[in-house]
Amino acid sequence: MFTLFDDKLDAFARQTLADHRRFDGGGWGAQELHERQFALLRETLRYVKEGSPFYREHLSALDDADIEALTPESLARIPFTTKDDLRRELHNMLSKPVSDAWIFYETTGTTGRATPCPRDNVDSLVNNTALTICYDEVFRQHGEDHVVGVMGPSELHSTGDTFGDVCRNLGHAVAKMWPRSPVIGTKRALEVMRELSISVVFCAPNVAISLAREAIEAGLDPRKDFGVRAFMFTGELATPGLLANIGSIWGATAYNCLYASQEASVLGAVHADGRLRTLPLNVLYEVVDPETGEAAPTHEGVREGELVLTHLYQGSKPLVRYRTGDMVRLSAAGEQDAYPSEVMLPLGRVRDLIDLNGHRVSAYELEHTVLSHTAGVLDYQITIDRVASVDTLAVKLEIPAGAPDGQEARAAALAEAAQLAWGCPLEVSYGRPGGVTATGAMVSWKAARVHDLRQSVVDPERQAALAIVAARGDR
């Protein structure tokens, strides 16, 4: 209701909603969208040059004539913004003082210096409007009268505020209940889920895994004793195999609902077809070769490489040509698609690419290969070693009682798939991987899921993950 007290913001909010509804309905032509994007790009460039001490220097070679003459071809001449820039410059990145924001967030700082991520009302209106439009039909597919559990950090973090605001827009009740909080805990979270018949849960995949494990250990059946219809996952990699396995344990549909970061805010959102989509009214997307920085080629409407973004709205901290460090695959919308923007498939971080016998394997490819050959798996971890000059894989699977039969046949098929894809001998064992697998959203997918014994030096991210486990007292 804050817009009621500011006529300018009220008009902006109404126009933003109208624009996103028209886009969602296919009302934006390609040329109109292109012109809109570059008009907003020019606004962002002028805005950050005026307001941000970092960009004033970083873009000093770019004058107003250059900005006005900007084309897709000349865009590549604008220098990248990097994660190192954000860590070094901190508040100099901001285009507004923190006092002009409505709330202050920051990155977690588990693998590097925490960086400021304030949001003003424009930031929240633009991003939450996009999510509201995208999630509306997803929720409708699972009935009405939802009570939604939002299970993520709220201290200096946007999870609770963002999803709470979006659910309020959609008319759904919200319970903010992060199980990792000492105020809540997993036991109480499960009790609230049952007491309120919570039907939709926003959380990281590892949280859904921990909740299911705790429920099973307490003698409960996640499918029968809870009313969860849908999980909306964010915070870490979620391949179709992971979604299917967690969904089967809970008897719910699992979605990879959001691609975002504290620094960059919302970059992709799930739509009614279950796929992540780009938000081209808010963000200009580029895909580059992670090694050269040059534009990745487009083949049959598909671009794959490192995601680079520029914000098309002027909030607290717009970023220009920001290298996310994440690998993605962007695919053009098909003629029959209900939603007109590109399909986004996050593949994991550039630094999480793994060499297996000369094959460059993404986090997505490795997890997808493992979990697409499993059923009823609660959790997993991968160990990589090198024996007689050959990279090998050992996969530990946690399979609760009542899982589908045929595990041995699936394990054999997985071993065959790893050998064919990467020349890796693979062994499957069964048991609980340990608490480190629950750190993916706080540290990284690789630190949580992969133990690489080939490394002579201990990975600092794995050290950070193990420190979190020790602090939590996880097994």
SEPAMI-819887 format. One line per field, with one value per residue (C-alpha): x, y, z; residue number from 1. Coordinates in Angstrom, 1 decimal. Last residue first. Example, Ala and Ser with C-alpha at 12.3 -4.5 7.8 and 13.67 -1.06 7.14 Angstrom:
<kolvos>
x [13.7, 12.3]
y [-1.1, -4.5]
z [7.1, 7.8]
i [2, 1]
</kolvos>
This chain:
<kolvos>
x [25.5, 24.5, 25.7, 24.7, 28.1, 29.9, 27.8, 28.5, 32.3, 32.0, 30.6, 33.2, 36.0, 34.3, 34.4, 38.1, 38.9, 41.6, 44.8, 46.0, 42.7, 42.0, 39.8, 36.9, 34.0, 31.0, 27.5, 27.7, 30.9, 29.9, 26.4, 27.8, 28.0, 24.7, 22.3, 24.3, 24.9, 22.5, 24.7, 27.3, 25.1, 26.0, 25.7, 23.1, 23.5, 23.7, 26.6, 26.9, 30.1, 31.1, 33.9, 34.3, 34.7, 32.8, 29.5, 29.6, 31.1, 28.8, 25.7, 26.8, 27.2, 23.8, 22.2, 23.8, 22.5, 19.0, 19.1, 20.1, 17.4, 14.6, 11.9, 10.4, 11.2, 9.2, 12.0, 14.1, 16.9, 20.0, 22.3, 26.2, 27.8, 31.4, 33.0, 36.3, 38.8, 41.4, 45.2, 45.5, 42.8, 41.6, 38.9, 35.6, 33.0, 29.4, 26.7, 23.0, 19.7, 16.1, 16.1, 12.8, 13.8, 17.3, 18.8, 17.7, 19.4, 23.0, 22.9, 21.0, 23.5, 26.5, 24.9, 23.6, 27.0, 28.6, 31.0, 34.1, 35.2, 39.0, 38.7, 36.2, 36.9, 34.4, 32.7, 31.8, 33.8, 31.5, 28.6, 25.7, 23.7, 20.7, 18.1, 16.2, 13.4, 13.2, 10.2, 6.8, 4.8, 2.1, 4.6, 3.1, 5.6, 8.5, 10.3, 14.0, 16.3, 18.8, 21.3, 23.0, 26.5, 26.8, 29.7, 27.2, 29.2, 27.4, 27.0, 25.7, 24.3, 21.6, 22.0, 19.3, 16.7, 16.6, 15.1, 16.6, 19.2, 22.1, 23.0, 25.8, 25.2, 28.1, 27.6, 24.9, 22.7, 19.9, 17.7, 18.8, 22.4, 23.3, 27.0, 28.3, 29.2, 32.9, 34.1, 37.0, 36.9, 33.3, 32.1, 29.2, 25.5, 23.7, 20.5, 18.9, 16.7, 13.4, 11.1, 13.1, 12.1, 13.6, 11.6, 12.1, 10.0, 7.0, 4.6, 2.7, 5.7, 8.9, 10.9, 14.2, 16.6, 15.3, 17.8, 21.3, 23.4, 21.1, 20.8, 18.1, 16.8, 13.4, 10.7, 12.6, 9.3, 8.3, 4.9, 3.9, 3.6, 6.3, 8.8, 7.8, 8.4, 11.8, 12.8, 11.1, 12.7, 16.1, 15.8, 14.5, 17.6, 17.6, 20.7, 20.6, 18.7, 15.2, 12.5, 8.8, 7.4, 3.8, 0.8, 1.9, -0.8, 1.1, 0.6, 0.1, 3.0, 5.5, 4.9, 5.5, 7.4, 9.5, 12.5, 10.4, 9.4, 13.0, 14.2, 11.4, 12.2, 15.9, 15.2, 12.7, 15.4, 18.1, 15.8, 15.8, 12.5, 9.1, 6.4, 2.8, -0.1, 0.5, -2.2, -1.9, -1.4, 0.6, 3.0, 3.2, 4.3, 6.9, 8.4, 8.4, 10.6, 12.9, 13.8, 11.8, 13.5, 17.0, 16.4, 17.4, 13.8, 12.9, 9.3, 7.6, 3.9, 2.0, -1.7, -2.5, -4.2, -1.9, -0.4, 0.1, 1.9, 4.3, 4.9, 5.7, 7.9, 10.0, 10.1, 11.0, 13.7, 15.3, 18.2, 19.6, 17.9, 15.0, 16.4, 14.3, 11.3, 8.2, 5.3, 2.2, -1.4, -3.4, -7.1, -7.2, -6.2, -2.8, -2.8, -3.9, -0.6, 1.4, -1.1, -0.3, 3.4, 4.5, 2.4, 3.3, 7.0, 7.1, 5.3, 7.7, 10.7, 9.5, 7.8, 10.7, 13.4, 11.3, 10.6, 14.3, 16.4, 19.7, 22.3, 25.6, 28.4, 29.5, 33.2, 33.9, 32.8, 30.2, 29.6, 25.8, 25.2, 23.6, 20.1, 18.9, 15.3, 13.3, 16.2, 16.8, 18.8, 21.1, 22.4, 21.5, 23.4, 25.2, 28.5, 30.5, 28.8, 31.0, 33.8, 36.1, 33.5, 31.3, 34.2, 35.5, 32.1, 32.6, 31.1, 32.0, 33.2, 31.0, 32.4, 30.1, 27.1, 28.3, 26.7, 23.4, 23.2, 24.1, 24.0, 22.3, 24.8, 27.8, 26.4, 26.0, 29.6, 31.1, 34.8, 34.0, 32.0, 34.1, 34.7, 31.1, 30.2, 32.1, 30.9, 27.3, 24.6, 25.3, 27.0, 24.4, 21.4, 22.9, 23.6, 20.2, 18.3, 20.2, 19.3, 15.7, 15.5, 17.4, 14.9, 11.9, 13.1, 13.8, 10.4, 8.6, 10.5, 9.8, 6.1, 4.7, 1.1, 1.9, -0.4, 2.5, 3.8, 0.5, 0.3, 3.9, 3.3, 0.0, 1.7, 4.6, 2.1, 0.2, 3.3, 4.7, 1.5, 1.4, 5.1, 4.4, 1.4, 3.2, 1.3, -1.0, 2.2, 3.0, 0.0]
y [-35.1, -31.5, -29.6, -26.3, -24.8, -27.9, -28.1, -24.4, -25.0, -27.9, -25.7, -23.0, -25.7, -26.9, -23.4, -23.1, -26.2, -28.2, -28.3, -31.5, -31.8, -35.2, -36.2, -34.1, -34.2, -33.0, -32.2, -29.4, -27.7, -28.1, -26.7, -23.6, -21.8, -20.9, -22.5, -25.6, -26.1, -29.0, -31.6, -30.9, -32.5, -36.1, -38.4, -40.8, -44.3, -46.3, -47.0, -46.7, -47.2, -45.4, -46.0, -42.8, -42.6, -39.3, -39.9, -43.7, -44.6, -42.4, -43.8, -47.4, -46.7, -45.0, -48.0, -50.4, -48.2, -48.2, -52.0, -52.3, -49.8, -51.8, -51.3, -47.9, -46.3, -47.5, -47.1, -44.0, -43.9, -41.9, -42.3, -42.2, -41.9, -42.8, -41.5, -42.3, -40.2, -42.5, -42.1, -45.4, -44.2, -40.6, -39.7, -37.9, -38.3, -37.5, -36.9, -37.8, -37.1, -38.4, -40.7, -42.2, -43.0, -42.9, -42.8, -39.2, -38.4, -39.1, -37.8, -34.6, -34.0, -34.2, -32.3, -29.5, -29.0, -28.7, -31.2, -30.4, -33.8, -34.5, -37.5, -35.7, -32.0, -30.2, -26.9, -25.4, -22.2, -21.3, -21.7, -24.1, -25.0, -22.6, -23.3, -20.3, -20.4, -17.2, -14.9, -15.2, -17.3, -19.7, -21.4, -22.5, -20.5, -21.7, -19.4, -19.0, -21.0, -19.6, -22.1, -20.8, -20.8, -18.6, -16.3, -13.4, -11.1, -7.8, -5.8, -2.8, -3.3, -1.2, -0.6, 1.4, 1.4, 2.5, -0.3, -2.0, -3.9, -5.2, -8.9, -11.3, -15.0, -17.3, -19.7, -21.3, -19.6, -21.5, -20.3, -22.9, -22.1, -18.7, -18.1, -16.9, -13.2, -12.7, -12.8, -15.0, -17.7, -17.6, -17.4, -14.9, -14.8, -11.4, -10.6, -7.2, -7.2, -5.9, -6.0, -9.0, -11.2, -14.6, -17.8, -20.8, -23.8, -25.4, -24.6, -22.2, -20.0, -20.2, -17.0, -15.7, -12.8, -11.6, -9.7, -9.1, -8.8, -10.9, -13.5, -14.8, -17.7, -18.6, -21.3, -24.6, -26.4, -29.5, -31.0, -32.8, -36.4, -35.5, -38.3, -38.1, -34.4, -34.7, -37.3, -35.5, -32.1, -33.6, -35.5, -32.3, -30.4, -28.0, -26.0, -23.8, -20.9, -21.5, -24.2, -23.7, -26.9, -27.8, -29.7, -29.9, -31.4, -33.4, -36.8, -38.8, -37.9, -36.9, -40.1, -39.6, -41.8, -39.1, -40.2, -39.9, -36.3, -35.4, -36.8, -35.1, -31.7, -32.1, -32.9, -30.0, -27.7, -29.1, -28.1, -24.5, -23.1, -21.8, -24.2, -24.5, -26.3, -25.6, -27.5, -25.0, -27.4, -29.9, -27.4, -25.7, -29.0, -29.6, -26.1, -26.8, -29.9, -28.3, -25.3, -22.2, -19.5, -21.1, -20.3, -23.2, -24.2, -20.8, -20.1, -17.2, -18.2, -16.7, -16.4, -16.1, -13.3, -13.3, -9.9, -11.3, -14.2, -11.8, -9.8, -12.8, -14.2, -11.1, -10.2, -13.7, -14.3, -10.8, -11.3, -9.0, -11.3, -13.0, -16.4, -18.9, -21.1, -19.3, -21.6, -20.7, -21.2, -21.6, -21.0, -22.1, -25.1, -26.4, -25.3, -21.9, -21.5, -21.9, -19.6, -16.7, -17.4, -15.6, -12.4, -12.2, -12.8, -9.9, -7.6, -8.5, -7.5, -4.2, -3.1, -4.2, -2.4, 0.7, 0.8, 0.9, -2.2, -2.4, -5.0, -4.3, -6.9, -9.5, -10.3, -13.8, -17.4, -17.2, -13.5, -14.0, -11.2, -8.1, -6.7, -3.2, -2.0, 1.0, 2.5, 6.3, 6.1, 3.6, 6.3, 6.0, 4.8, 2.2, 0.6, 2.9, 1.1, -2.0, -1.1, -4.1, -6.8, -5.5, -5.0, -8.5, -9.8, -8.3, -5.4, -5.7, -2.8, -1.2, -2.1, -5.1, -2.9, -1.6, -4.4, -4.4, -0.6, 2.5, 5.8, 7.7, 6.3, 7.2, 10.7, 11.0, 10.1, 6.6, 6.8, 7.6, 4.3, 2.8, 6.2, 7.3, 3.7, 3.3, 6.6, 5.6, 8.3, 10.2, 7.5, 5.0, 7.0, 7.8, 4.1, 3.0, 5.5, 4.3, 0.7, 1.7, 3.0, 0.0, -2.4, -0.5, -0.4, -4.2, -4.9, -2.8, -4.6, -8.1, -7.4, -7.0, -8.2, -11.9, -12.1, -12.1, -9.0, -7.2, -8.3, -7.1, -3.7, -3.2, -4.1, -1.7, 1.1, 0.6, 0.6, 3.7, 5.6, 4.7, 5.6, 9.0, 9.5, 8.6, 7.7, 5.1, 3.5, 2.3, 0.0]
z [11.0, 11.4, 14.5, 12.8, 13.4, 12.2, 9.0, 8.4, 8.8, 6.4, 3.7, 4.3, 4.0, 0.8, -0.5, 0.4, -1.7, 0.1, -2.0, -3.7, -5.6, -7.1, -4.1, -5.5, -3.0, -5.0, -3.7, -1.2, -2.3, -5.9, -5.5, -3.7, -0.4, 1.3, -1.1, -1.4, 2.3, 2.9, 1.2, 3.9, 6.5, 5.7, 2.6, 4.2, 2.9, -0.3, -2.6, -6.4, -8.3, -11.5, -14.0, -15.9, -19.7, -19.8, -21.5, -22.2, -18.9, -16.9, -18.7, -18.1, -14.4, -14.3, -16.0, -13.5, -10.6, -12.2, -12.4, -8.7, -7.6, -9.2, -6.6, -5.9, -2.5, 0.5, 3.0, 2.3, -0.3, 0.3, -2.6, -2.5, -6.0, -6.6, -9.8, -11.4, -13.4, -15.1, -14.8, -12.9, -10.4, -10.2, -7.7, -7.8, -5.0, -5.6, -3.0, -2.9, -1.1, -0.9, -3.9, -4.8, -8.4, -10.0, -13.5, -14.2, -10.8, -11.8, -15.4, -14.3, -11.5, -13.8, -16.7, -14.4, -12.7, -16.0, -17.5, -19.6, -20.9, -20.8, -18.5, -16.3, -16.0, -13.8, -14.4, -11.0, -11.6, -14.5, -12.1, -12.7, -15.9, -15.5, -18.2, -19.4, -21.9, -23.9, -23.7, -25.3, -22.9, -24.1, -26.4, -29.8, -31.9, -29.8, -27.4, -28.1, -26.0, -23.4, -21.9, -18.8, -17.1, -14.1, -13.3, -13.3, -15.6, -15.2, -18.4, -16.4, -12.9, -11.4, -7.6, -5.9, -8.7, -12.3, -14.4, -17.5, -15.5, -17.6, -17.6, -18.7, -18.5, -19.2, -22.1, -24.2, -26.8, -28.6, -31.5, -33.9, -33.1, -31.6, -31.1, -27.7, -27.6, -26.7, -23.1, -24.1, -21.4, -20.3, -23.9, -23.7, -23.3, -23.1, -21.4, -21.1, -17.9, -16.7, -19.7, -21.0, -18.0, -19.0, -18.5, -16.2, -17.3, -15.6, -18.3, -16.0, -15.7, -13.7, -13.2, -14.5, -13.7, -10.3, -8.2, -9.5, -6.4, -4.1, -6.8, -9.0, -11.0, -9.6, -9.5, -10.1, -9.6, -7.6, -7.9, -4.7, -3.4, -0.9, -1.8, -5.5, -5.6, -4.1, -6.7, -9.7, -8.8, -8.4, -11.7, -13.5, -12.3, -9.4, -8.8, -5.7, -4.0, -5.4, -5.3, -5.3, -3.9, -4.7, -3.3, 0.3, 2.4, 5.0, 6.7, 3.5, 1.2, 3.8, 5.8, 9.5, 11.9, 13.3, 11.3, 8.2, 9.1, 9.8, 6.5, 4.6, 6.2, 5.4, 1.8, 1.4, 3.0, 0.6, -2.4, -1.3, -0.1, -1.1, 0.1, -1.2, 0.4, 4.1, 6.0, 8.8, 11.7, 9.5, 8.0, 11.4, 13.0, 10.3, 10.9, 14.6, 14.2, 11.6, 13.8, 14.4, 16.6, 16.0, 12.3, 10.0, 9.6, 8.0, 8.9, 7.2, 7.1, 4.2, 3.3, -0.4, -2.3, -5.3, -4.3, -0.8, -2.3, -4.2, -1.1, 1.0, -1.7, -1.9, 1.8, 3.0, 0.4, 0.4, 2.8, 5.5, 8.1, 6.3, 5.6, 3.7, 4.3, 3.0, 3.7, 1.8, 2.8, -0.4, -0.8, -4.5, -6.5, -7.6, -11.3, -10.0, -8.2, -11.4, -13.2, -10.8, -10.5, -13.6, -13.1, -9.4, -10.3, -12.8, -10.4, -7.6, -9.8, -11.0, -7.8, -5.6, -7.5, -8.0, -4.2, -3.3, -2.7, -1.0, -2.0, -0.2, -0.7, 1.8, 1.4, 0.1, 0.2, 3.1, 2.6, 2.6, 0.1, 1.4, 2.1, 3.0, 2.8, 1.6, -0.3, -0.3, 3.0, 1.3, -0.9, -4.6, -7.7, -5.6, -6.8, -4.5, -1.6, -2.2, -4.6, -4.1, -3.7, -6.5, -8.9, -8.1, -9.0, -12.4, -14.5, -18.1, -20.3, -22.9, -26.3, -26.6, -26.8, -30.1, -32.1, -30.2, -30.9, -28.9, -30.8, -27.9, -25.4, -27.6, -28.0, -24.2, -23.6, -22.8, -22.0, -18.3, -18.0, -15.2, -13.6, -13.3, -12.9, -9.6, -8.2, -9.0, -9.4, -12.6, -14.6, -13.2, -14.5, -17.9, -18.5, -17.1, -19.3, -22.3, -21.5, -21.0, -24.6, -25.7, -24.2, -25.4, -29.0, -28.9, -27.3, -30.0, -32.7, -31.4, -30.9, -27.4, -26.8, -26.2, -23.2, -20.7, -22.4, -22.0, -18.3, -17.8, -19.3, -17.4, -14.1, -14.8, -15.7, -12.5, -10.4, -12.1, -11.6, -7.9, -7.6, -8.9, -6.8, -3.6, -0.4, -2.0, -3.4, 0.1, 0.0]
i [475, 474, 473, 472, 471, 470, 469, 468, 467, 466, 465, 464, 463, 462, 461, 460, 459, 458, 457, 456, 455, 454, 453, 452, 451, 450, 449, 448, 447, 446, 445, 444, 443, 442, 441, 440, 439, 438, 437, 436, 435, 434, 433, 432, 431, 430, 429, 428, 427, 426, 425, 424, 423, 422, 421, 420, 419, 418, 417, 416, 415, 414, 413, 412, 411, 410, 409, 408, 407, 406, 405, 404, 403, 402, 401, 400, 399, 398, 397, 396, 395, 394, 393, 392, 391, 390, 389, 388, 387, 386, 385, 384, 383, 382, 381, 380, 379, 378, 377, 376, 375, 374, 373, 372, 371, 370, 369, 368, 367, 366, 365, 364, 363, 362, 361, 360, 359, 358, 357, 356, 355, 354, 353, 352, 351, 350, 349, 348, 347, 346, 345, 344, 343, 342, 341, 340, 339, 338, 337, 336, 335, 334, 333, 332, 331, 330, 329, 328, 327, 326, 325, 324, 323, 322, 321, 320, 319, 318, 317, 316, 315, 314, 313, 312, 311, 310, 309, 308, 307, 306, 305, 304, 303, 302, 301, 300, 299, 298, 297, 296, 295, 294, 293, 292, 291, 290, 289, 288, 287, 286, 285, 284, 283, 282, 281, 280, 279, 278, 277, 276, 275, 274, 273, 272, 271, 270, 269, 268, 267, 266, 265, 264, 263, 262, 261, 260, 259, 258, 257, 256, 255, 254, 253, 252, 251, 250, 249, 248, 247, 246, 245, 244, 243, 242, 241, 240, 239, 238, 237, 236, 235, 234, 233, 232, 231, 230, 229, 228, 227, 226, 225, 224, 223, 222, 221, 220, 219, 218, 217, 216, 215, 214, 213, 212, 211, 210, 209, 208, 207, 206, 205, 204, 203, 202, 201, 200, 199, 198, 197, 196, 195, 194, 193, 192, 191, 190, 189, 188, 187, 186, 185, 184, 183, 182, 181, 180, 179, 178, 177, 176, 175, 174, 173, 172, 171, 170, 169, 168, 167, 166, 165, 164, 163, 162, 161, 160, 159, 158, 157, 156, 155, 154, 153, 152, 151, 150, 149, 148, 147, 146, 145, 144, 143, 142, 141, 140, 139, 138, 137, 136, 135, 134, 133, 132, 131, 130, 129, 128, 127, 126, 125, 124, 123, 122, 121, 120, 119, 118, 117, 116, 115, 114, 113, 112, 111, 110, 109, 108, 107, 106, 105, 104, 103, 102, 101, 100, 99, 98, 97, 96, 95, 94, 93, 92, 91, 90, 89, 88, 87, 86, 85, 84, 83, 82, 81, 80, 79, 78, 77, 76, 75, 74, 73, 72, 71, 70, 69, 68, 67, 66, 65, 64, 63, 62, 61, 60, 59, 58, 57, 56, 55, 54, 53, 52, 51, 50, 49, 48, 47, 46, 45, 44, 43, 42, 41, 40, 39, 38, 37, 36, 35, 34, 33, 32, 31, 30, 29, 28, 27, 26, 25, 24, 23, 22, 21, 20, 19, 18, 17, 16, 15, 14, 13, 12, 11, 10, 9, 8, 7, 6, 5, 4, 3, 2, 1]
</kolvos>
